[in-house]
């Protein structure tokens, strides 16, 4: 059994520029996930598979429900990212946020949430791809 990666922060101090850059990366990643979720759900709902496979419909429905849950969670995280970005944008110029600073603590909490979401999302995609690959062969 493979151990699941754990979020770890290595730098205690971060610049405001670094935080804003990372937020832009997260936003881009979640924009891509938005398109990807829509495609995967559409593929599953198109039902292009042979109906002779036992429990096929039920399994595809479970995947659809999981994808819906991931979409809701993605939307919640995106709102948090946007809110955090707005707070940072409205903050007077602070070049370096030192360890323990409120915005840095909030960033670390959000970074861990994004990290865990991406790990779980990639695991779900692997499950779906493996299942669908088995249906195609």
C-alpha angles and dihedrals in degrees: 000000000000118000114240117241117256126213113252130178117210103180120065097192123051134179122237087241091057092051093049091048092051091048089054089051091051091049091051091048092050091047088056092046089053090059093040094052091051091051096047092047091048091049092051094045091048086067097207092167134103111268094218094083112106115249091359096139093046092049092049090049090053090051090049091052091049091049090051090052091049090050091053091047090047090053091051093049091046089055090051091049092050092047092049091047090052091051091050092047091053093048117105114251109294113166102191126026109207126214111287095025111142095238092048092050090049090048093052091050091050092044091055091049091051091046093051092045091053092048093050092043092052090049090053091049090051090052092049094045092048092048094047091044088056089053094051096050 
